[in-house]
């Protein structure tokens, strides 16, 4: 069964409840473009504007409405 990769393209500044999470080291949170795996095993691509570090506790949103919580490793 082929699963579609989730593309996380924007920060979610609302108080939306996250449907999943991703745990990233500081080095990975500095990257604006990254292919990774969510904590539930699904593949994801993070594609954000350059120049901003992701912080633990931030949320990212996909075009399909998925909200993913960023956790610092």
Residue pairs with C-beta under 8 A, 6 or more apart in sequence:
3 42
3 43
5 35
5 42
5 43
5 44
5 45
6 38
6 42
6 43
6 44
6 45
6 62
6 64
6 66
6 68
7 44
7 45
7 47
7 62
7 63
8 44
8 45
8 46
8 47
8 48
8 60
8 61
8 62
8 66
8 68
9 47
9 48
9 60
9 61
9 62
9 63
10 48
10 60
10 61
11 48
11 58
11 59
11 60
11 61
12 58
12 59
12 60
12 61
12 67
13 59
14 59
16 59
16 61
16 67
17 67
18 59
18 67
18 68
18 69
19 66
19 67
19 68
20 38
20 39
20 40
20 42
20 66
20 67
20 68
20 69
21 38
21 39
21 40
21 68
21 69
21 70
21 71
22 36
22 37
22 38
22 39
22 44
22 46
22 60
22 68
22 69
22 70
22 71
23 39
23 71
23 72
23 73
24 34
24 36
24 54
24 70
24 71
24 72
24 73
25 72
25 73
26 53
26 72
26 73
28 34
28 36
28 73
29 53
29 54
29 55
29 70
29 72
30 53
30 54
31 46
32 46
32 47
32 48
32 49
32 50
32 51
32 52
33 45
33 46
33 47
33 48
34 45
34 46
35 43
35 44
35 45
35 46
36 43
36 44
36 45
36 46
37 43
37 44
38 44
38 68
39 71
44 68
46 54
46 60
48 54
48 60
54 60
54 70
55 70
55 72
56 70
56 71
56 72
57 69
57 70
57 71
58 69
58 70
59 67
59 68
59 69
59 70
60 67
60 68
60 70
61 67
61 68
62 68
